[in-house]
Structures are given as C-alpha cells and as structure tokens.
Amino acid sequence: MIIFGYQGIGKSTLANSPSGESYIDLESSMFRTPMHPERSEDWFQAYGNIVYDLNKQNKFIFSACHQQIRDYIASEKDLKGVMSVICYPSIELREEWLYRLRQRWIDTQLPKDKAALDYAEASYS
C-alpha cells in the first residue's frame, strides 16, 4: 500500500513507532527539488522505482506527495491496482498543522522544513 502524505501529518512518527516495523517512510528531499536543481531531472522515476521495489516486499510505504511522483506511480503498469491513499490534514486542523510545521522548522532549521512551512502557509486554506 502506498500512502501519500503531506509534511507534518505523522508519517515519520508512525514509521518510527514500535508498531511501525512494516512501514517505510520514504524521504524525498534527497531527490531533485526546486531547492536542489543540481539533482537528476528524472529524480521522480528513481523515487518511483524505490516505491515499486518496496511494494513488492509488502511494505506500507509513506511517500511524498510531489505531483511528479504521483503521476509517475500512476503511470507505471506494475503499480496499477496497488492500493494508495493521499493523507492531508483537514481544514479544521490547519492551525494545529501549521504549528507543528513551525515547530519542526524551529527544531531542525533544515531548508526542507522551512520550504514545507512556507508552502503550507501559502497554499493551505
């Protein structure tokens, strides 16, 4: 099963919990992004191939929600029929979610966490 999830919804928390042994939190920040244009232009294909391999191992895969990843996975004939869902916080949880993203940015000071916060603040309404 592929679980597409936005930043800060609890993917890593669940994957790292004692009950998370069959969950894989597949980080996407190592792949090409607007913040990292030096990475390969087909980064989403490499990411999608990792999703495919993990799916064959019967893992629950927490995947990033980048449009390129979702499109690539949806187009792969070997992944057609694989159950997938997209998880995102409801609008009622907007402030709680933004608070969580702000705290993450304060704690880590990582560019990817700042980008996640900026994106959520600008587009989640």
DSSP file with accessible surface (Angstrom, degrees, kcal/mol):
  #  RESIDUE AA STRUCTURE BP1 BP2  ACC     N-H-->O    O-->H-N    N-H-->O    O-->H-N    TCO  KAPPA ALPHA  PHI   PSI    X-CA   Y-CA   Z-CA
    1    1 A M              0   0   54      0, 0.0    60,-2.8     0, 0.0     2,-0.5   0.000 360.0 360.0 360.0 137.7    0.0    0.0    0.0
    2    2 A I  E     -ab  61  84A   2     81,-2.4    83,-1.9    58,-0.2     2,-0.7  -0.927 360.0-167.1-108.2 125.6    1.2    3.5   -0.9
    3    3 A I  E     -ab  62  85A  20     58,-3.6    60,-2.8    -2,-0.5     2,-0.5  -0.935   6.7-158.2-115.5 103.9    0.3    6.3    1.5
    4    4 A F  E     +ab  63  86A  11     81,-3.2    83,-3.5    -2,-0.7     2,-0.4  -0.723  22.4 178.9 -79.2 130.0    1.0    9.7    0.0
    5    5 A G  E     - b   0  87A   2     58,-2.6    60,-0.4    -2,-0.5    83,-0.2  -0.995  27.2-126.1-142.9 140.2    1.3   12.2    2.8
    6    6 A Y    >   -     0   0   56     81,-1.6     3,-1.2    -2,-0.4     5,-0.3  -0.299  50.4 -78.1 -72.2 162.7    1.9   15.8    3.3
    7    7 A Q  T 3  S+     0   0   61      1,-0.2    -1,-0.2     2,-0.1    94,-0.1  -0.290 112.7  18.6 -61.7 140.5    4.7   17.1    5.6
    8    8 A G  T 3  S+     0   0    2     -3,-0.1    -1,-0.2    92,-0.1    92,-0.1   0.615  84.8 114.2  79.3  13.8    3.9   17.0    9.3
    9    9 A I  S <  S-     0   0   46     -3,-1.2    -2,-0.1    78,-0.1    -1,-0.1   0.527  94.2 -92.6 -95.6  -3.8    1.0   14.6    9.2
   10   10 A G  S  > S+     0   0   23     -4,-0.1     4,-2.5    -5,-0.1     5,-0.3   0.574  80.8 133.1 110.6  13.5    2.8   11.9   11.2
   11   11 A K  H  > S+     0   0   29     -5,-0.3     4,-2.6     1,-0.2     5,-0.2   0.957  81.8  40.9 -59.6 -51.9    4.4    9.6    8.6
   12   12 A S  H  > S+     0   0   42      1,-0.2     4,-2.2     2,-0.2    -1,-0.2   0.890 112.5  56.0 -65.5 -38.3    7.8    9.5   10.4
   13   13 A T  H  4 S+     0   0  111      2,-0.2     4,-0.3     1,-0.2    -1,-0.2   0.940 112.8  40.9 -60.1 -47.2    6.2    9.3   13.8
   14   14 A L  H >< S+     0   0   63     -4,-2.5     3,-1.4     1,-0.2    -2,-0.2   0.934 114.0  52.3 -67.1 -44.5    4.2    6.2   12.8
   15   15 A A  H 3< S+     0   0   13     -4,-2.6     8,-0.2    -5,-0.3    -1,-0.2   0.829 113.2  45.3 -62.5 -30.2    7.1    4.6   10.9
   16   16 A N  T 3< S+     0   0  136     -4,-2.2    -1,-0.3    -5,-0.2    -2,-0.2   0.400  92.9 102.6 -95.1   4.1    9.4    5.0   13.8
   17   17 A S  S X  S-     0   0   33     -3,-1.4     3,-2.1    -4,-0.3    -3,-0.0  -0.394  89.2-105.2 -81.1 163.5    7.0    3.7   16.4
   18   18 A P  T 3  S+     0   0  127      0, 0.0     3,-0.5     0, 0.0    -1,-0.1   0.834 124.3  49.4 -57.9 -29.8    7.2    0.2   17.9
   19   19 A S  T 3  S+     0   0   84      1,-0.2     3,-0.5     2,-0.1    -4,-0.1   0.437  91.5  84.9 -87.4   3.9    4.3   -0.8   15.7
   20   20 A G    X   +     0   0    3     -3,-2.1     3,-2.1     1,-0.2    -1,-0.2   0.219  47.2 116.6 -92.6  19.1    5.8    0.7   12.6
   21   21 A E  T 3  S+     0   0  165     -3,-0.5    -1,-0.2     1,-0.3    -2,-0.1   0.767  80.5  44.1 -63.7 -24.3    8.0   -2.2   11.6
   22   22 A S  T 3  S+     0   0   42     -3,-0.5    38,-2.7    37,-0.1     2,-0.4   0.354  98.5  93.1-100.2   9.3    6.2   -2.8    8.3
   23   23 A Y  E <   -c   60   0A  62     -3,-2.1     2,-0.5    -8,-0.2    38,-0.2  -0.839  56.0-163.1-104.0 139.2    6.1    0.9    7.5
   24   24 A I  E     -c   61   0A  51     36,-2.8    38,-3.5    -2,-0.4     2,-0.9  -0.983   8.7-154.0-120.4 123.4    8.7    2.7    5.4
   25   25 A D  E     -c   62   0A  45     -2,-0.5     2,-1.0    36,-0.2    38,-0.1  -0.848  16.7-157.3 -95.7 101.7    9.0    6.5    5.5
   26   26 A L        -     0   0   19     36,-2.4    38,-0.4    -2,-0.9     2,-0.1  -0.708   7.4-146.4 -90.4 102.1   10.5    7.2    2.1
   27   27 A E        -     0   0   66     -2,-1.0     3,-0.1     1,-0.1    36,-0.0  -0.413  15.1-172.2 -67.9 138.2   12.2   10.6    2.3
   28   28 A S    >   +     0   0   14     -2,-0.1     3,-2.1     1,-0.1    -1,-0.1   0.534  63.7  90.7-108.9  -7.4   12.1   12.7   -0.9
   29   29 A S  T 3  S+     0   0   33      1,-0.3    -1,-0.1     4,-0.0     4,-0.1   0.701  78.8  65.6 -68.0 -14.0   14.4   15.6    0.0
   30   30 A M  T 3  S+     0   0  104     -3,-0.1    -1,-0.3     2,-0.1     2,-0.2   0.627  94.8  75.8 -79.0  -9.8   17.4   13.7   -1.4
   31   31 A F  S <  S-     0   0   25     -3,-2.1     8,-0.1     1,-0.1     5,-0.1  -0.481 103.0 -66.1 -97.4 171.1   15.9   13.9   -4.8
   32   32 A R        +     0   0   64      8,-0.3    -1,-0.1    -2,-0.2    -2,-0.1  -0.280  62.3 157.2 -60.7 131.1   15.7   16.9   -7.2
   33   33 A T  B >   -D   36   0B  23      3,-0.6     3,-1.4    -4,-0.1     6,-0.2  -0.897  60.2 -92.9-141.5 170.1   13.5   19.7   -6.0
   34   34 A P  T 3  S+     0   0  129      0, 0.0    -2,-0.1     0, 0.0    -1,-0.0   0.852 130.3  52.6 -56.9 -30.6   13.4   23.4   -6.8
   35   35 A M  T 3  S+     0   0   77      1,-0.2     3,-0.1     2,-0.1    -3,-0.1   0.701 117.8  37.9 -74.9 -19.0   15.7   23.9   -3.8
   36   36 A H  B X   +D   33   0B  47     -3,-1.4     3,-1.6     1,-0.1    -3,-0.6  -0.544  64.5 158.4-131.3  67.1   18.1   21.3   -5.3
   37   37 A P  T 3   +     0   0   72      0, 0.0    -1,-0.1     0, 0.0    -5,-0.1   0.649  64.9  76.0 -69.5 -10.5   18.2   21.8   -9.1
   38   38 A E  T 3  S+     0   0  134     -3,-0.1     3,-0.1    -5,-0.1    -6,-0.1   0.636  77.5  96.7 -74.8 -11.2   21.5   20.1   -9.4
   39   39 A R  S <  S-     0   0   58     -3,-1.6     4,-0.1    -6,-0.2    -8,-0.1  -0.329  92.8 -73.1 -77.4 162.8   19.9   16.7   -8.9
   40   40 A S    >   -     0   0   70      1,-0.1     3,-1.3     2,-0.1    -8,-0.3  -0.154  34.3-131.6 -55.9 141.8   18.9   14.5  -11.8
   41   41 A E  T 3  S+     0   0  146      1,-0.3     3,-0.3     2,-0.1    -1,-0.1   0.726 107.5  54.5 -69.3 -20.3   15.9   15.6  -13.8
   42   42 A D  T >>  +     0   0   75      1,-0.2     3,-1.5     2,-0.1     4,-1.5   0.069  68.6 126.9-101.0  28.9   14.4   12.1  -13.6
   43   43 A W  H <>  +     0   0   14     -3,-1.3     4,-2.4     1,-0.3    -1,-0.2   0.844  68.2  58.8 -53.2 -36.8   14.6   12.0   -9.8
   44   44 A F  H 3> S+     0   0   49     -3,-0.3     4,-2.7     1,-0.2    -1,-0.3   0.805 101.7  54.8 -68.3 -27.3   10.9   11.1   -9.5
   45   45 A Q  H <> S+     0   0   74     -3,-1.5     4,-2.5     2,-0.2    -1,-0.2   0.922 108.6  47.4 -70.8 -42.9   11.5    7.9  -11.6
   46   46 A A  H  X S+     0   0   44     -4,-1.5     4,-1.8     2,-0.2    -2,-0.2   0.935 114.4  47.4 -60.7 -44.9   14.2    6.8   -9.2
   47   47 A Y  H  X S+     0   0    0     -4,-2.4     4,-2.3     1,-0.2    -2,-0.2   0.941 111.8  50.1 -61.4 -46.9   11.9    7.5   -6.3
   48   48 A G  H  X S+     0   0    0     -4,-2.7     4,-2.5     1,-0.2    -1,-0.2   0.870 107.6  54.0 -61.1 -36.6    9.0    5.7   -8.0
   49   49 A N  H  X S+     0   0   71     -4,-2.5     4,-2.5     2,-0.2    -1,-0.2   0.871 107.2  50.9 -67.2 -34.2   11.2    2.7   -8.7
   50   50 A I  H  X S+     0   0   63     -4,-1.8     4,-2.7     2,-0.2     5,-0.2   0.929 109.3  51.0 -66.5 -42.8   12.1    2.5   -5.0
   51   51 A V  H  X S+     0   0    0     -4,-2.3     4,-2.6     1,-0.2    -2,-0.2   0.936 110.0  50.8 -57.3 -45.8    8.3    2.7   -4.2
   52   52 A Y  H  X S+     0   0   59     -4,-2.5     4,-1.9     1,-0.2    -2,-0.2   0.938 110.8  47.4 -58.2 -48.1    7.8   -0.2   -6.6
   53   53 A D  H  X S+     0   0   77     -4,-2.5     4,-0.7     1,-0.2    -1,-0.2   0.906 113.1  48.0 -63.1 -41.1   10.5   -2.3   -5.0
   54   54 A L  H ><>S+     0   0   23     -4,-2.7     5,-1.5     1,-0.2     3,-0.8   0.885 107.6  56.2 -67.8 -35.5    9.2   -1.7   -1.5
   55   55 A N  H ><5S+     0   0   30     -4,-2.6     3,-2.0     1,-0.3    -1,-0.2   0.898 101.3  57.1 -62.3 -38.6    5.7   -2.5   -2.6
   56   56 A K  H 3<5S+     0   0  121     -4,-1.9    -1,-0.3     1,-0.3    -2,-0.2   0.752 102.0  57.3 -63.3 -22.0    6.9   -5.9   -3.9
   57   57 A Q  T <<5S-     0   0  114     -3,-0.8    -1,-0.3    -4,-0.7    -2,-0.2   0.269 118.5-114.1 -90.7  10.4    8.2   -6.5   -0.3
   58   58 A N  T < 5 +     0   0  141     -3,-2.0     2,-0.3     1,-0.2    -3,-0.2   0.866  64.3 152.0  59.6  40.1    4.6   -6.0    1.1
   59   59 A K      < -     0   0   60     -5,-1.5     2,-0.6   -36,-0.0    -1,-0.2  -0.678  52.5-121.1 -95.6 153.5    5.6   -2.8    2.9
   60   60 A F  E     - c   0  23A  75    -38,-2.7   -36,-2.8    -2,-0.3     2,-0.6  -0.875  36.7-154.2 -87.7 119.9    3.3    0.1    3.7
   61   61 A I  E     -ac   2  24A   0    -60,-2.8   -58,-3.6    -2,-0.6     2,-0.8  -0.884  13.3-154.7-108.7 119.1    5.1    3.0    2.0
   62   62 A F  E     -ac   3  25A  12    -38,-3.5   -36,-2.4    -2,-0.6     2,-0.3  -0.838  28.9-173.3 -86.8 113.2    4.8    6.6    3.2
   63   63 A S  E     -a    4   0A   0    -60,-2.8   -58,-2.6    -2,-0.8   -36,-0.1  -0.790  26.6-106.7-111.0 152.0    5.5    8.5    0.1
   64   64 A A        -     0   0   12    -38,-0.4   -58,-0.1    -2,-0.3    -1,-0.1  -0.301  27.4-128.3 -66.5 160.0    5.9   12.2   -0.6
   65   65 A C        +     0   0   14    -60,-0.4    -1,-0.1   -61,-0.1     5,-0.1   0.277  51.4 146.5 -98.2  10.2    3.1   13.9   -2.4
   66   66 A H    >>  -     0   0   60      1,-0.1     4,-2.3     3,-0.1     3,-0.5  -0.196  54.4-128.4 -51.2 136.4    5.0   15.6   -5.2
   67   67 A Q  H 3> S+     0   0   94      1,-0.2     4,-3.0     2,-0.2     5,-0.3   0.883 108.0  56.8 -55.3 -40.6    2.9   15.7   -8.4
   68   68 A Q  H 3> S+     0   0   89      1,-0.2     4,-2.3     2,-0.2    -1,-0.2   0.890 108.4  47.3 -61.0 -37.8    5.7   14.1  -10.4
   69   69 A I  H <> S+     0   0    0     -3,-0.5     4,-2.9     2,-0.2     5,-0.3   0.950 113.1  47.1 -68.4 -48.4    5.8   11.1   -8.0
   70   70 A R  H  X S+     0   0   56     -4,-2.3     4,-2.5     1,-0.2    -2,-0.2   0.924 114.5  47.3 -61.2 -42.4    2.1   10.6   -8.0
   71   71 A D  H  X S+     0   0   90     -4,-3.0     4,-1.6    -5,-0.2    -1,-0.2   0.920 113.3  48.1 -64.5 -43.5    1.9   10.9  -11.8
   72   72 A Y  H  X S+     0   0   29     -4,-2.3     4,-1.0    -5,-0.3     3,-0.2   0.945 113.7  45.9 -63.5 -47.3    4.8    8.5  -12.3
   73   73 A I  H >< S+     0   0   10     -4,-2.9     3,-0.7     1,-0.2     6,-0.2   0.918 111.6  52.5 -63.4 -40.8    3.5    5.9   -9.9
   74   74 A A  H 3< S+     0   0   65     -4,-2.5    -1,-0.2    -5,-0.3    -2,-0.2   0.822 110.4  49.5 -64.2 -27.6    0.0    6.2  -11.5
   75   75 A S  H 3< S+     0   0   70     -4,-1.6     2,-0.6    -3,-0.2    -1,-0.2   0.636  85.2 102.0 -87.1 -14.6    1.5    5.6  -15.0
   76   76 A E    XX  -     0   0   53     -4,-1.0     3,-1.7    -3,-0.7     4,-0.7  -0.595  61.7-153.2 -76.5 117.9    3.6    2.5  -14.0
   77   77 A K  G >4 S+     0   0  159     -2,-0.6     3,-0.8     1,-0.3    -1,-0.2   0.844  94.1  58.7 -61.2 -31.6    1.8   -0.6  -15.2
   78   78 A D  G 34 S+     0   0   83      1,-0.2    -1,-0.3    -3,-0.0    -2,-0.1   0.642 108.6  45.9 -74.0 -12.1    3.4   -2.7  -12.5
   79   79 A L  G X4 S+     0   0    8     -3,-1.7     3,-2.1    -6,-0.2    -1,-0.2   0.442  81.6 118.9-107.4  -1.2    1.8   -0.4   -9.8
   80   80 A K  T << S+     0   0  136     -3,-0.8     3,-0.1    -4,-0.7    -6,-0.1  -0.417  80.8  22.1 -64.4 134.6   -1.7   -0.3  -11.4
   81   81 A G  T 3  S+     0   0   88      1,-0.3     2,-0.3    -2,-0.1    -1,-0.3   0.328  87.8 133.4  89.8 -10.0   -4.1   -1.7   -8.9
   82   82 A V    <   -     0   0   34     -3,-2.1    -1,-0.3     1,-0.1     2,-0.1  -0.606  65.1-112.0 -72.7 130.7   -1.9   -1.1   -5.9
   83   83 A M        +     0   0  129     -2,-0.3   -81,-2.4    -3,-0.1     2,-0.3  -0.434  47.0 169.0 -66.1 133.5   -3.9    0.4   -3.2
   84   84 A S  E     -b    2   0A  63    -83,-0.2     2,-0.3    -2,-0.1   -81,-0.2  -0.990  14.4-174.6-144.8 152.2   -3.0    4.0   -2.5
   85   85 A V  E     -b    3   0A  61    -83,-1.9   -81,-3.2    -2,-0.3     2,-0.5  -0.953  20.6-133.6-139.3 158.0   -4.4    6.9   -0.5
   86   86 A I  E     -b    4   0A  74     -2,-0.3     2,-0.5   -83,-0.2   -81,-0.2  -0.978  21.5-161.1-114.5 125.3   -3.5   10.6    0.0
   87   87 A C  E     +b    5   0A  49    -83,-3.5   -81,-1.6    -2,-0.5   -78,-0.1  -0.915  21.0 153.2-109.2 131.7   -3.4   11.9    3.6
   88   88 A Y        -     0   0  145     -2,-0.5     2,-0.1   -83,-0.2    -2,-0.0  -0.979  47.2 -94.1-149.7 154.2   -3.6   15.5    4.4
   89   89 A P        -     0   0   14      0, 0.0     5,-0.0     0, 0.0   -80,-0.0  -0.448  43.6-112.3 -72.3 143.3   -4.9   17.4    7.4
   90   90 A S    >   -     0   0   49     -2,-0.1     3,-1.9     1,-0.1     4,-0.1  -0.309  29.3-107.5 -68.2 160.2   -8.5   18.7    7.3
   91   91 A I  G >  S+     0   0   78      1,-0.3     3,-1.6     2,-0.2     4,-0.3   0.827 119.6  64.7 -60.3 -29.0   -9.0   22.4    7.1
   92   92 A E  G 3  S+     0   0  155      1,-0.3    -1,-0.3     2,-0.1     3,-0.2   0.744 102.8  48.5 -65.8 -21.2  -10.2   22.3   10.7
   93   93 A L  G <> S+     0   0   76     -3,-1.9     4,-3.0     1,-0.2     5,-0.3   0.287  78.2 112.4 -99.4   9.6   -6.7   21.2   11.7
   94   94 A R  H <> S+     0   0   60     -3,-1.6     4,-2.9     1,-0.2     5,-0.2   0.908  78.8  43.1 -51.2 -53.4   -5.0   24.0    9.7
   95   95 A E  H  > S+     0   0  115     -4,-0.3     4,-2.5    -3,-0.2    -1,-0.2   0.903 115.1  49.4 -65.7 -39.2   -3.6   25.9   12.6
   96   96 A E  H  > S+     0   0  111     -4,-0.2     4,-2.2     2,-0.2    -1,-0.2   0.920 113.4  47.4 -63.6 -41.6   -2.5   22.8   14.5
   97   97 A W  H  X S+     0   0    7     -4,-3.0     4,-2.5     2,-0.2    -2,-0.2   0.934 112.2  48.6 -66.2 -45.3   -0.8   21.5   11.4
   98   98 A L  H  X S+     0   0    2     -4,-2.9     4,-2.8    -5,-0.3    -1,-0.2   0.904 109.8  53.2 -62.7 -37.9    0.9   24.9   10.8
   99   99 A Y  H  X S+     0   0  141     -4,-2.5     4,-2.7    -5,-0.2    -1,-0.2   0.938 108.9  49.4 -60.5 -45.0    2.0   25.0   14.4
  100  100 A R  H  X S+     0   0  103     -4,-2.2     4,-2.3     1,-0.2    -2,-0.2   0.916 112.1  47.8 -61.4 -42.4    3.6   21.5   14.0
  101  101 A L  H  X S+     0   0    2     -4,-2.5     4,-2.3     2,-0.2    -1,-0.2   0.899 111.1  50.9 -67.2 -38.7    5.4   22.6   10.8
  102  102 A R  H  X S+     0   0   81     -4,-2.8     4,-2.7     2,-0.2    -2,-0.2   0.927 110.8  48.9 -62.2 -43.8    6.6   25.8   12.5
  103  103 A Q  H  X S+     0   0   65     -4,-2.7     4,-2.7     1,-0.2    -2,-0.2   0.902 109.5  52.1 -62.9 -40.7    7.9   23.8   15.5
  104  104 A R  H  X S+     0   0   70     -4,-2.3     4,-2.7    -5,-0.2     5,-0.4   0.935 110.7  47.8 -60.8 -45.8    9.7   21.4   13.1
  105  105 A W  H  X S+     0   0   61     -4,-2.3     4,-2.6     8,-0.2    -2,-0.2   0.933 112.6  48.7 -61.7 -44.0   11.4   24.3   11.4
  106  106 A I  H  < S+     0   0   92     -4,-2.7    -2,-0.2     1,-0.2    -1,-0.2   0.925 115.7  44.6 -61.2 -42.7   12.4   25.8   14.7
  107  107 A D  H  < S+     0   0  123     -4,-2.7    -2,-0.2    -5,-0.2    -1,-0.2   0.879 128.1  23.6 -70.6 -40.1   13.8   22.5   15.9
  108  108 A T  H  < S-     0   0   56     -4,-2.7    -3,-0.2    -5,-0.2    -2,-0.2   0.773  74.3-154.6 -99.5 -33.9   15.7   21.4   12.8
  109  109 A Q     <  +     0   0  113     -4,-2.6    -4,-0.1    -5,-0.4    -3,-0.1   0.725  41.6 154.3  58.2  24.2   16.4   24.6   10.8
  110  110 A L    >>  -     0   0   79     -6,-0.3     4,-2.0     1,-0.1     3,-0.6  -0.626  52.3-131.1 -82.5 138.6   16.5   22.4    7.7
  111  111 A P  H 3> S+     0   0   79      0, 0.0     4,-2.7     0, 0.0     5,-0.2   0.873 108.0  57.1 -55.3 -36.4   15.7   24.1    4.4
  112  112 A K  H 3> S+     0   0   63      1,-0.2     4,-1.9     2,-0.2     5,-0.1   0.875 106.9  48.3 -65.8 -33.7   13.2   21.3    3.6
  113  113 A D  H <> S+     0   0    7     -3,-0.6     4,-2.0     2,-0.2    -8,-0.2   0.868 111.4  49.6 -75.1 -33.9   11.3   22.1    6.7
  114  114 A K  H  X S+     0   0   72     -4,-2.0     4,-2.9     2,-0.2     5,-0.2   0.920 111.1  50.0 -66.4 -43.0   11.2   25.8    6.0
  115  115 A A  H  X S+     0   0   38     -4,-2.7     4,-2.6     1,-0.2     5,-0.2   0.900 109.5  51.4 -62.6 -40.3   10.0   25.1    2.5
  116  116 A A  H  X S+     0   0    2     -4,-1.9     4,-2.4     2,-0.2    -1,-0.2   0.925 112.1  46.4 -62.6 -44.7    7.3   22.8    3.8
  117  117 A L  H  X S+     0   0    7     -4,-2.0     4,-2.9     2,-0.2     5,-0.2   0.947 113.0  48.6 -62.5 -49.0    6.1   25.5    6.2
  118  118 A D  H  X S+     0   0   68     -4,-2.9     4,-2.1     1,-0.2    -2,-0.2   0.921 112.6  48.7 -59.1 -43.2    6.2   28.2    3.6
  119  119 A Y  H  X S+     0   0  126     -4,-2.6     4,-2.2    -5,-0.2     5,-0.3   0.941 113.0  46.9 -63.4 -45.4    4.3   26.0    1.1
  120  120 A A  H  X S+     0   0    0     -4,-2.4     4,-2.2     1,-0.2    -2,-0.2   0.923 112.5  49.3 -65.2 -43.1    1.6   25.2    3.7
  121  121 A E  H  < S+     0   0   74     -4,-2.9    -1,-0.2     1,-0.2    -2,-0.2   0.881 116.9  42.3 -63.5 -36.9    1.2   28.8    4.9
  122  122 A A  H  < S+     0   0   89     -4,-2.1    -1,-0.2    -5,-0.2    -2,-0.2   0.792 127.8  23.9 -80.6 -29.6    0.8   30.0    1.3
  123  123 A S  H  < S+     0   0   56     -4,-2.2     2,-1.0    -5,-0.2    -3,-0.2   0.571  94.2  88.6-119.9 -11.3   -1.4   27.3   -0.1
  124  124 A Y     <        0   0   40     -4,-2.2    -1,-0.1    -5,-0.3    -4,-0.0  -0.765 360.0 360.0 -98.2  99.6   -3.4   25.6    2.6
  125  125 A S              0   0  128     -2,-1.0   -34,-0.1    -3,-0.0    -3,-0.0  -0.883 360.0 360.0-134.7 360.0   -6.7   27.5    3.0
